[in-house]
Amino acid sequence: MNFLAHLFLSFENEDLLIGNFIADSIRNSEVKKYPIAIQQGILLHREIDSFTDNHPAVRKSTLRLQPHHHKYAPVVIDILYDYILANNWDHYADQSLESFANQVYEVLNNRINEIPYKLRRLVPGMIRGNWLQSYKTEEGLLYTLQKMDQRASFPSKFNQAIEHLYLDYKLFEGEFNDFFPELISHIKNKID
């Protein structure tokens, strides 16, 4: 999952949100440097990734993209699933996407010093570009895919992923909607 789903699955707990946000930039050896509550967010992020990667519906989506994006297929699915979440937001959230995004930006801004420097540099641009809400638009999706393409060390064809999304949108959306409620339930059980 990309930023939107991970932050949503922090269930408005600021410490979990910070940990969830920074997890991909934290090595295992660095986890213990953070307060317990943030460590739990880092571990939550990893639990979300593990559950997601092993879910049969997600595997179907990934396999559909494998011939086009090879090893990057799971990354493309993470991005596409955030797009689908943003466009199905009302099915999963009690507050608007705009309200959620603003709440997240406020937390990130207020706790910027707890975010590793490399990631901290992204936060102002994330807020200015309103990344969380932009996942809902084709332009935002394309922007994210282009950014990922620039970061890829092997040919990834991220730019072509949008074509695959639209070609099989109903399949991807159906697989997401099979998978995401199970992920929500799984994560709520872990948190409780």
TORPA-4810 file (N, C-alpha, C, O; in nm, 3 decimals):
<nodes>
NODE_1_0.084_-0.118_0.000_0.000_0.000_0.000_0.089_0.124_0.000_0.199_0.125_0.054_M
NODE_2_0.038_0.226_-0.061_0.109_0.353_-0.065_0.064_0.438_0.055_0.000_0.386_0.146_N
NODE_3_0.096_0.567_0.057_0.070_0.651_0.175_-0.076_0.652_0.221_-0.102_0.639_0.341_F
NODE_4_-0.169_0.667_0.131_-0.308_0.689_0.170_-0.361_0.575_0.256_-0.413_0.599_0.365_L
NODE_5_-0.348_0.454_0.209_-0.401_0.340_0.285_-0.329_0.323_0.418_-0.393_0.297_0.520_A
NODE_6_-0.197_0.336_0.417_-0.122_0.321_0.542_-0.166_0.424_0.646_-0.186_0.391_0.763_H
NODE_7_-0.181_0.546_0.604_-0.221_0.651_0.699_-0.365_0.631_0.745_-0.396_0.653_0.862_L
NODE_8_-0.452_0.589_0.656_-0.591_0.559_0.693_-0.594_0.448_0.798_-0.673_0.454_0.892_F
NODE_9_-0.510_0.348_0.782_-0.509_0.233_0.872_-0.440_0.261_1.005_-0.420_0.171_1.086_L
NODE_10_-0.403_0.386_1.028_-0.353_0.428_1.159_-0.469_0.466_1.250_-0.450_0.490_1.369_S
NODE_11_-0.589_0.473_1.194_-0.713_0.499_1.268_-0.703_0.618_1.363_-0.741_0.611_1.479_F
NODE_12_-0.650_0.729_1.308_-0.644_0.857_1.378_-0.557_0.856_1.504_-0.565_0.948_1.585_E
NODE_13_-0.474_0.754_1.520_-0.379_0.749_1.630_-0.249_0.814_1.580_-0.183_0.760_1.492_N
NODE_14_-0.214_0.928_1.636_-0.100_1.006_1.585_0.032_0.929_1.589_0.110_0.937_1.495_E
NODE_15_0.057_0.856_1.697_0.183_0.782_1.707_0.190_0.671_1.602_0.292_0.652_1.537_D
NODE_16_0.079_0.599_1.585_0.075_0.496_1.481_0.094_0.560_1.344_0.162_0.504_1.258_L
NODE_17_0.033_0.676_1.324_0.042_0.745_1.196_0.188_0.782_1.165_0.237_0.760_1.054_L
NODE_18_0.256_0.839_1.263_0.397_0.876_1.242_0.480_0.751_1.211_0.558_0.751_1.116_I
NODE_19_0.464_0.647_1.289_0.538_0.523_1.266_0.506_0.462_1.131_0.596_0.417_1.059_G
NODE_20_0.380_0.462_1.097_0.334_0.408_0.969_0.393_0.489_0.853_0.431_0.433_0.750_N
NODE_21_0.400_0.620_0.871_0.452_0.710_0.767_0.602_0.690_0.745_0.648_0.693_0.631_F
NODE_22_0.677_0.672_0.851_0.823_0.665_0.839_0.878_0.525_0.817_0.996_0.509_0.788_I
NODE_23_0.795_0.423_0.830_0.842_0.284_0.835_0.933_0.243_0.720_1.033_0.174_0.742_A
NODE_24_0.901_0.283_0.598_0.982_0.240_0.484_1.121_0.303_0.484_1.210_0.255_0.414_D
NODE_25_1.140_0.408_0.560_1.272_0.473_0.565_1.351_0.435_0.690_1.457_0.491_0.717_S
NODE_26_1.298_0.338_0.767_1.363_0.295_0.892_1.417_0.153_0.877_1.342_0.061_0.842_I
NODE_27_1.547_0.136_0.904_1.604_0.001_0.904_1.565_-0.070_1.034_1.534_-0.005_1.134_R
NODE_28_1.566_-0.202_1.030_1.533_-0.279_1.151_1.618_-0.237_1.270_1.569_-0.228_1.383_N
NODE_29_1.744_-0.211_1.245_1.836_-0.173_1.354_1.803_-0.035_1.413_1.850_-0.002_1.522_S
NODE_30_1.724_0.045_1.344_1.690_0.179_1.391_1.557_0.186_1.465_1.528_0.287_1.531_E
NODE_31_1.477_0.082_1.456_1.341_0.085_1.514_1.344_0.119_1.662_1.263_0.199_1.708_V
NODE_32_1.436_0.061_1.736_1.442_0.079_1.882_1.478_0.222_1.924_1.466_0.256_2.042_K
NODE_33_1.522_0.303_1.831_1.556_0.443_1.861_1.431_0.528_1.885_1.439_0.639_1.938_K
NODE_34_1.316_0.474_1.845_1.191_0.550_1.852_1.111_0.510_1.976_1.125_0.399_2.026_Y
NODE_35_1.027_0.601_2.026_0.939_0.565_2.138_0.851_0.444_2.101_0.821_0.421_1.984_P
NODE_36_0.812_0.369_2.202_0.733_0.247_2.182_0.611_0.270_2.093_0.584_0.189_2.005_I
NODE_37_0.539_0.378_2.115_0.417_0.403_2.039_0.446_0.421_1.890_0.367_0.376_1.806_A
NODE_38_0.557_0.484_1.856_0.596_0.500_1.716_0.648_0.368_1.661_0.624_0.334_1.545_I
NODE_39_0.721_0.292_1.744_0.765_0.159_1.703_0.645_0.073_1.662_0.650_-0.001_1.565_Q
NODE_40_0.537_0.086_1.738_0.416_0.010_1.705_0.361_0.050_1.568_0.310_-0.034_1.494_Q
NODE_41_0.372_0.178_1.533_0.331_0.224_1.401_0.420_0.168_1.291_0.371_0.133_1.183_G
NODE_42_0.550_0.159_1.318_0.643_0.100_1.222_0.608_-0.046_1.200_0.604_-0.093_1.086_I
NODE_43_0.584_-0.118_1.310_0.548_-0.261_1.299_0.412_-0.278_1.233_0.390_-0.373_1.159_L
NODE_44_0.321_-0.185_1.260_0.190_-0.189_1.195_0.206_-0.177_1.044_0.142_-0.249_0.968_L
NODE_45_0.290_-0.086_1.000_0.316_-0.068_0.857_0.363_-0.200_0.795_0.317_-0.239_0.687_H
NODE_46_0.453_-0.266_0.863_0.508_-0.392_0.811_0.402_-0.503_0.812_0.401_-0.588_0.724_R
NODE_47_0.315_-0.500_0.911_0.204_-0.597_0.915_0.108_-0.573_0.799_0.061_-0.668_0.736_E
NODE_48_0.079_-0.448_0.771_-0.007_-0.413_0.657_0.055_-0.465_0.528_-0.014_-0.525_0.445_I
NODE_49_0.184_-0.441_0.510_0.253_-0.486_0.389_0.250_-0.638_0.377_0.224_-0.691_0.269_D
NODE_50_0.275_-0.707_0.486_0.276_-0.853_0.484_0.138_-0.910_0.451_0.126_-0.999_0.366_S
NODE_51_0.036_-0.859_0.518_-0.100_-0.906_0.492_-0.138_-0.879_0.347_-0.196_-0.965_0.280_F
NODE_52_-0.104_-0.761_0.299_-0.137_-0.720_0.162_-0.068_-0.812_0.061_-0.132_-0.864_-0.030_T
NODE_53_0.062_-0.830_0.078_0.139_-0.910_-0.018_0.092_-1.055_-0.026_0.111_-1.120_-0.128_D
NODE_54_0.033_-1.105_0.082_-0.008_-1.246_0.086_-0.157_-1.269_0.062_-0.203_-1.383_0.067_N
NODE_55_-0.231_-1.163_0.037_-0.376_-1.179_0.016_-0.404_-1.227_-0.126_-0.347_-1.174_-0.222_H
NODE_56_-0.491_-1.328_-0.142_-0.519_-1.383_-0.276_-0.571_-1.281_-0.376_-0.536_-1.287_-0.494_P
NODE_57_-0.654_-1.188_-0.334_-0.707_-1.087_-0.426_-0.595_-0.994_-0.476_-0.592_-0.957_-0.593_A
NODE_58_-0.503_-0.958_-0.386_-0.392_-0.873_-0.423_-0.299_-0.948_-0.519_-0.247_-0.892_-0.615_V
NODE_59_-0.280_-1.075_-0.491_-0.196_-1.156_-0.580_-0.254_-1.164_-0.721_-0.179_-1.163_-0.819_R
NODE_60_-0.386_-1.171_-0.731_-0.449_-1.171_-0.863_-0.417_-1.041_-0.936_-0.378_-1.042_-1.053_K
NODE_61_-0.434_-0.930_-0.866_-0.404_-0.800_-0.926_-0.258_-0.792_-0.970_-0.227_-0.746_-1.079_S
NODE_62_-0.170_-0.837_-0.882_-0.027_-0.831_-0.910_0.009_-0.918_-1.030_0.085_-0.877_-1.118_T
NODE_63_-0.045_-1.039_-1.033_-0.016_-1.130_-1.144_-0.062_-1.073_-1.277_0.002_-1.095_-1.380_L
NODE_64_-0.172_-1.000_-1.277_-0.221_-0.939_-1.400_-0.122_-0.837_-1.453_-0.111_-0.819_-1.574_R
NODE_65_-0.049_-0.771_-1.363_0.047_-0.669_-1.405_0.190_-0.722_-1.424_0.275_-0.654_-1.482_L
NODE_66_0.214_-0.843_-1.375_0.349_-0.900_-1.380_0.411_-0.899_-1.521_0.527_-0.861_-1.535_Q
NODE_67_0.337_-0.938_-1.626_0.399_-0.938_-1.759_0.441_-0.799_-1.806_0.531_-0.786_-1.890_P
NODE_68_0.378_-0.696_-1.753_0.408_-0.559_-1.797_0.511_-0.490_-1.709_0.594_-0.412_-1.758_H
NODE_69_0.506_-0.518_-1.578_0.589_-0.442_-1.483_0.686_-0.529_-1.403_0.759_-0.479_-1.318_H
NODE_70_0.686_-0.657_-1.430_0.781_-0.752_-1.370_0.791_-0.733_-1.219_0.690_-0.737_-1.149_H
NODE_71_0.913_-0.711_-1.169_0.932_-0.702_-1.023_0.865_-0.579_-0.961_0.847_-0.574_-0.840_K
NODE_72_0.829_-0.481_-1.044_0.764_-0.362_-0.992_0.611_-0.376_-0.985_0.543_-0.284_-0.940_Y
NODE_73_0.558_-0.488_-1.027_0.412_-0.507_-1.024_0.351_-0.482_-0.886_0.248_-0.416_-0.877_A
NODE_74_0.411_-0.531_-0.776_0.353_-0.502_-0.644_0.353_-0.352_-0.610_0.261_-0.304_-0.543_P
NODE_75_0.453_-0.280_-0.656_0.460_-0.136_-0.630_0.349_-0.065_-0.708_0.282_0.025_-0.656_V
NODE_76_0.329_-0.107_-0.832_0.222_-0.049_-0.914_0.088_-0.075_-0.847_0.003_0.014_-0.842_V
NODE_77_0.068_-0.196_-0.796_-0.058_-0.229_-0.729_-0.078_-0.140_-0.607_-0.190_-0.093_-0.584_I
NODE_78_0.026_-0.116_-0.529_0.013_-0.027_-0.413_-0.041_0.109_-0.456_-0.131_0.164_-0.392_D
NODE_79_0.014_0.162_-0.562_-0.027_0.295_-0.610_-0.169_0.290_-0.665_-0.251_0.377_-0.635_I
NODE_80_-0.199_0.188_-0.746_-0.333_0.176_-0.803_-0.437_0.156_-0.694_-0.548_0.208_-0.704_L
NODE_81_-0.402_0.081_-0.591_-0.497_0.058_-0.483_-0.525_0.187_-0.404_-0.637_0.205_-0.356_Y
NODE_82_-0.425_0.275_-0.390_-0.453_0.404_-0.326_-0.550_0.486_-0.411_-0.637_0.555_-0.358_D
NODE_83_-0.534_0.478_-0.541_-0.627_0.546_-0.633_-0.769_0.491_-0.614_-0.865_0.566_-0.607_Y
NODE_84_-0.779_0.360_-0.607_-0.911_0.297_-0.588_-0.968_0.332_-0.451_-1.087_0.359_-0.439_I
NODE_85_-0.884_0.330_-0.347_-0.931_0.370_-0.214_-0.983_0.513_-0.216_-1.091_0.540_-0.164_L
NODE_86_-0.909_0.603_-0.276_-0.951_0.743_-0.281_-1.085_0.757_-0.353_-1.167_0.841_-0.316_A
NODE_87_-1.107_0.675_-0.454_-1.232_0.683_-0.531_-1.346_0.601_-0.470_-1.459_0.607_-0.518_N
NODE_88_-1.316_0.527_-0.366_-1.417_0.452_-0.291_-1.418_0.495_-0.145_-1.468_0.424_-0.058_N
NODE_89_-1.362_0.612_-0.118_-1.339_0.661_0.018_-1.463_0.655_0.105_-1.455_0.614_0.221_W
NODE_90_-1.577_0.695_0.051_-1.700_0.700_0.131_-1.745_0.563_0.179_-1.821_0.553_0.276_D
NODE_91_-1.699_0.456_0.115_-1.734_0.320_0.158_-1.657_0.279_0.284_-1.699_0.191_0.358_H
NODE_92_-1.543_0.344_0.307_-1.453_0.300_0.413_-1.434_0.401_0.527_-1.395_0.362_0.637_Y
NODE_93_-1.460_0.527_0.501_-1.429_0.631_0.600_-1.554_0.709_0.639_-1.645_0.728_0.559_A
NODE_94_-1.555_0.755_0.763_-1.666_0.836_0.814_-1.646_0.985_0.784_-1.743_1.061_0.780_D
NODE_95_-1.523_1.025_0.762_-1.496_1.165_0.732_-1.456_1.177_0.584_-1.417_1.079_0.521_Q
NODE_96_-1.467_1.297_0.532_-1.432_1.319_0.392_-1.281_1.299_0.371_-1.202_1.309_0.465_S
NODE_97_-1.244_1.271_0.248_-1.103_1.258_0.213_-1.031_1.391_0.240_-0.917_1.391_0.287_L
NODE_98_-1.096_1.501_0.209_-1.036_1.633_0.233_-1.008_1.655_0.381_-0.899_1.699_0.418_E
NODE_99_-1.104_1.623_0.465_-1.088_1.640_0.610_-0.977_1.548_0.662_-0.894_1.590_0.743_S
NODE_100_-0.976_1.423_0.616_-0.873_1.328_0.656_-0.735_1.380_0.616_-0.642_1.381_0.697_F
NODE_101_-0.722_1.422_0.491_-0.592_1.471_0.441_-0.544_1.589_0.525_-0.427_1.593_0.564_A
NODE_102_-0.631_1.684_0.552_-0.592_1.800_0.631_-0.550_1.762_0.772_-0.456_1.819_0.827_N
NODE_103_-0.618_1.665_0.829_-0.583_1.616_0.963_-0.444_1.552_0.960_-0.362_1.578_1.049_Q
NODE_104_-0.417_1.471_0.859_-0.285_1.407_0.846_-0.176_1.512_0.828_-0.071_1.506_0.893_V
NODE_105_-0.200_1.608_0.740_-0.099_1.713_0.717_-0.068_1.790_0.845_0.047_1.826_0.871_Y
NODE_106_-0.171_1.815_0.924_-0.150_1.885_1.051_-0.062_1.803_1.145_0.029_1.858_1.208_E
NODE_107_-0.088_1.673_1.154_-0.006_1.586_1.239_0.139_1.585_1.190_0.232_1.601_1.269_V
NODE_108_0.157_1.566_1.059_0.293_1.562_1.004_0.366_1.694_1.028_0.484_1.695_1.061_L
NODE_109_0.297_1.803_1.011_0.356_1.936_1.034_0.394_1.955_1.180_0.503_2.001_1.211_N
NODE_110_0.303_1.918_1.270_0.326_1.936_1.413_0.436_1.845_1.467_0.501_1.878_1.567_N
NODE_111_0.457_1.732_1.402_0.554_1.635_1.453_0.668_1.612_1.355_0.728_1.505_1.351_R
NODE_112_0.696_1.713_1.278_0.798_1.704_1.172_0.935_1.660_1.226_1.009_1.591_1.156_I
NODE_113_0.968_1.698_1.348_1.100_1.664_1.405_1.113_1.516_1.439_1.224_1.469_1.464_N
NODE_114_1.003_1.442_1.440_1.009_1.299_1.467_1.024_1.217_1.338_1.036_1.095_1.342_E
NODE_115_1.024_1.286_1.227_1.033_1.221_1.097_1.179_1.226_1.051_1.241_1.332_1.059_I
NODE_116_1.235_1.114_1.003_1.374_1.116_0.955_1.395_1.224_0.850_1.306_1.255_0.770_P
NODE_117_1.515_1.281_0.851_1.545_1.398_0.767_1.509_1.375_0.620_1.445_1.460_0.559_Y
NODE_118_1.550_1.262_0.565_1.527_1.236_0.422_1.378_1.243_0.388_1.340_1.298_0.285_K
NODE_119_1.296_1.188_0.474_1.151_1.188_0.454_1.090_1.323_0.491_0.993_1.368_0.430_L
NODE_120_1.149_1.386_0.591_1.102_1.517_0.638_1.103_1.620_0.524_1.016_1.707_0.517_R
NODE_121_1.201_1.608_0.437_1.212_1.702_0.323_1.094_1.690_0.228_1.062_1.785_0.156_R
NODE_122_1.028_1.572_0.226_0.915_1.550_0.136_0.784_1.613_0.188_0.695_1.646_0.110_L
NODE_123_0.775_1.628_0.319_0.648_1.668_0.380_0.593_1.801_0.326_0.475_1.807_0.292_V
NODE_124_0.674_1.908_0.318_0.617_2.033_0.264_0.561_2.017_0.123_0.454_2.071_0.092_P
NODE_125_0.631_1.945_0.038_0.583_1.921_-0.098_0.458_1.834_-0.100_0.368_1.854_-0.182_G
NODE_126_0.454_1.739_-0.009_0.336_1.652_0.003_0.213_1.734_0.039_0.105_1.716_-0.017_M
NODE_127_0.232_1.826_0.133_0.120_1.911_0.178_0.083_2.011_0.068_-0.035_2.027_0.035_I
NODE_128_0.183_2.076_0.012_0.159_2.175_-0.093_0.090_2.110_-0.214_-0.002_2.169_-0.272_R
NODE_129_0.134_1.991_-0.251_0.076_1.921_-0.365_-0.049_1.842_-0.331_-0.113_1.783_-0.418_G
NODE_130_-0.085_1.843_-0.201_-0.203_1.771_-0.152_-0.208_1.628_-0.206_-0.306_1.585_-0.266_N
NODE_131_-0.098_1.556_-0.182_-0.082_1.421_-0.237_-0.198_1.329_-0.201_-0.245_1.253_-0.286_W
NODE_132_-0.244_1.335_-0.076_-0.346_1.239_-0.033_-0.476_1.255_-0.111_-0.540_1.156_-0.145_L
NODE_133_-0.514_1.377_-0.139_-0.635_1.397_-0.219_-0.607_1.376_-0.368_-0.697_1.339_-0.444_Q
NODE_134_-0.484_1.401_-0.408_-0.454_1.388_-0.551_-0.457_1.243_-0.597_-0.468_1.217_-0.717_S
NODE_135_-0.448_1.148_-0.504_-0.458_1.006_-0.543_-0.591_0.978_-0.612_-0.604_0.881_-0.686_Y
NODE_136_-0.689_1.063_-0.587_-0.823_1.042_-0.643_-0.832_1.079_-0.791_-0.925_1.039_-0.860_K
NODE_137_-0.735_1.156_-0.840_-0.741_1.205_-0.977_-0.647_1.129_-1.068_-0.548_1.071_-1.024_T
NODE_138_-0.680_1.130_-1.196_-0.593_1.068_-1.295_-0.458_1.140_-1.300_-0.354_1.076_-1.314_E
NODE_139_-0.461_1.273_-1.287_-0.337_1.350_-1.288_-0.248_1.313_-1.169_-0.126_1.298_-1.183_E
NODE_140_-0.310_1.298_-1.052_-0.234_1.260_-0.933_-0.177_1.120_-0.945_-0.063_1.095_-0.905_G
NODE_141_-0.254_1.031_-1.000_-0.207_0.894_-1.021_-0.089_0.895_-1.118_0.013_0.831_-1.092_L
NODE_142_-0.103_0.965_-1.227_0.003_0.973_-1.327_0.129_1.036_-1.269_0.240_0.990_-1.296_L
NODE_143_0.112_1.142_-1.190_0.226_1.208_-1.125_0.302_1.109_-1.036_0.425_1.102_-1.041_Y
NODE_144_0.227_1.034_-0.956_0.290_0.937_-0.866_0.364_0.830_-0.945_0.477_0.794_-0.911_T
NODE_145_0.302_0.781_-1.050_0.367_0.678_-1.133_0.494_0.733_-1.199_0.594_0.662_-1.209_L
NODE_146_0.490_0.857_-1.245_0.608_0.918_-1.307_0.720_0.935_-1.206_0.837_0.911_-1.238_Q
NODE_147_0.686_0.974_-1.084_0.787_0.989_-0.979_0.852_0.853_-0.948_0.973_0.844_-0.930_K
NODE_148_0.769_0.750_-0.943_0.822_0.616_-0.917_0.912_0.571_-1.032_1.013_0.505_-1.010_M
NODE_149_0.875_0.605_-1.153_0.953_0.569_-1.270_1.093_0.632_-1.261_1.192_0.569_-1.298_D
NODE_150_1.100_0.755_-1.212_1.228_0.824_-1.198_1.317_0.757_-1.093_1.439_0.761_-1.102_Q
NODE_151_1.253_0.696_-0.993_1.329_0.633_-0.884_1.369_0.490_-0.914_1.458_0.435_-0.848_R
NODE_152_1.306_0.428_-1.013_1.331_0.287_-1.043_1.471_0.268_-1.100_1.518_0.347_-1.181_A
NODE_153_1.537_0.161_-1.056_1.672_0.134_-1.105_1.672_0.044_-1.228_1.775_0.030_-1.294_S
NODE_154_1.559_-0.016_-1.260_1.545_-0.100_-1.379_1.426_-0.049_-1.458_1.342_0.023_-1.404_F
NODE_155_1.416_-0.084_-1.586_1.297_-0.043_-1.663_1.170_-0.090_-1.594_1.154_-0.209_-1.565_P
NODE_156_1.080_0.003_-1.567_0.962_-0.029_-1.486_0.831_-0.012_-1.561_0.732_-0.080_-1.531_S
NODE_157_0.829_0.079_-1.658_0.707_0.109_-1.734_0.593_0.157_-1.643_0.476_0.129_-1.670_K
NODE_158_0.628_0.228_-1.536_0.525_0.281_-1.446_0.425_0.368_-1.523_0.306_0.366_-1.495_F
NODE_159_0.476_0.444_-1.620_0.388_0.534_-1.696_0.277_0.459_-1.768_0.168_0.513_-1.789_N
NODE_160_0.303_0.335_-1.805_0.202_0.256_-1.877_0.099_0.192_-1.784_-0.001_0.139_-1.830_Q
NODE_161_0.124_0.197_-1.655_0.034_0.132_-1.560_-0.106_0.190_-1.565_-0.204_0.119_-1.543_A
NODE_162_-0.116_0.318_-1.592_-0.248_0.381_-1.597_-0.335_0.318_-1.706_-0.456_0.306_-1.690_I
NODE_163_-0.272_0.278_-1.817_-0.345_0.210_-1.924_-0.401_0.077_-1.873_-0.515_0.042_-1.903_E
NODE_164_-0.321_0.005_-1.797_-0.365_-0.124_-1.744_-0.476_-0.107_-1.640_-0.568_-0.189_-1.631_H
NODE_165_-0.466_0.000_-1.563_-0.571_0.028_-1.465_-0.704_0.047_-1.536_-0.805_-0.013_-1.497_L
NODE_166_-0.705_0.129_-1.637_-0.831_0.157_-1.706_-0.881_0.038_-1.786_-1.001_0.017_-1.799_Y
NODE_167_-0.790_-0.038_-1.841_-0.828_-0.156_-1.918_-0.901_-0.258_-1.830_-1.000_-0.317_-1.873_L
NODE_168_-0.851_-0.277_-1.708_-0.907_-0.378_-1.617_-0.959_-0.316_-1.487_-0.954_-0.380_-1.382_D
NODE_169_-1.008_-0.193_-1.494_-1.045_-0.121_-1.372_-1.145_-0.199_-1.287_-1.127_-0.207_-1.165_Y
NODE_170_-1.248_-0.255_-1.346_-1.350_-0.327_-1.268_-1.290_-0.447_-1.195_-1.328_-0.477_-1.083_K
NODE_171_-1.195_-0.515_-1.260_-1.128_-0.629_-1.194_-1.045_-0.580_-1.075_-1.055_-0.635_-0.966_L
NODE_172_-0.963_-0.476_-1.098_-0.882_-0.423_-0.989_-0.969_-0.372_-0.874_-0.941_-0.399_-0.757_F
NODE_173_-1.074_-0.300_-0.907_-1.163_-0.246_-0.805_-1.231_-0.357_-0.727_-1.244_-0.349_-0.605_E
NODE_174_-1.275_-0.461_-0.797_-1.338_-0.575_-0.729_-1.241_-0.646_-0.636_-1.277_-0.683_-0.524_G
NODE_175_-1.119_-0.665_-0.682_-1.018_-0.731_-0.598_-0.984_-0.644_-0.478_-0.968_-0.694_-0.367_E
NODE_176_-0.973_-0.514_-0.500_-0.947_-0.423_-0.387_-1.060_-0.432_-0.285_-1.035_-0.443_-0.165_F
NODE_177_-1.183_-0.428_-0.331_-1.298_-0.429_-0.240_-1.320_-0.566_-0.174_-1.389_-0.574_-0.073_N
NODE_178_-1.262_-0.671_-0.230_-1.260_-0.801_-0.161_-1.156_-0.801_-0.050_-1.177_-0.853_0.059_D
NODE_179_-1.044_-0.740_-0.081_-0.928_-0.743_0.008_-0.934_-0.639_0.121_-0.904_-0.673_0.236_F
NODE_180_-0.972_-0.516_0.092_-0.954_-0.407_0.187_-1.035_-0.423_0.316_-0.983_-0.395_0.424_F
NODE_181_-1.161_-0.467_0.309_-1.234_-0.487_0.436_-1.166_-0.592_0.525_-1.168_-0.580_0.648_P
NODE_182_-1.107_-0.693_0.464_-1.035_-0.795_0.542_-0.910_-0.735_0.606_-0.876_-0.767_0.720_E
NODE_183_-0.842_-0.648_0.532_-0.725_-0.581_0.587_-0.764_-0.491_0.705_-0.697_-0.493_0.808_L
NODE_184_-0.870_-0.415_0.689_-0.918_-0.329_0.798_-0.945_-0.412_0.924_-0.902_-0.377_1.033_I
NODE_185_-1.018_-0.520_0.906_-1.052_-0.608_1.019_-0.926_-0.666_1.083_-0.914_-0.669_1.206_S
NODE_186_-0.834_-0.712_1.000_-0.709_-0.770_1.050_-0.629_-0.668_1.132_-0.578_-0.700_1.239_H
NODE_187_-0.618_-0.547_1.081_-0.539_-0.444_1.148_-0.608_-0.398_1.277_-0.542_-0.375_1.378_I
NODE_188_-0.742_-0.383_1.274_-0.813_-0.347_1.397_-0.790_-0.452_1.506_-0.773_-0.417_1.622_K
NODE_189_-0.791_-0.579_1.468_-0.764_-0.687_1.565_-0.622_-0.678_1.620_-0.600_-0.703_1.738_N
NODE_190_-0.526_-0.643_1.536_-0.387_-0.629_1.580_-0.372_-0.512_1.678_-0.300_-0.521_1.777_K
NODE_191_-0.441_-0.403_1.649_-0.431_-0.285_1.734_-0.496_-0.309_1.869_-0.443_-0.268_1.972_I
NODE_192_-0.611_-0.377_1.867_-0.682_-0.407_1.993_-0.604_-0.510_2.070_-0.645_-0.549_2.179_D
</nodes>
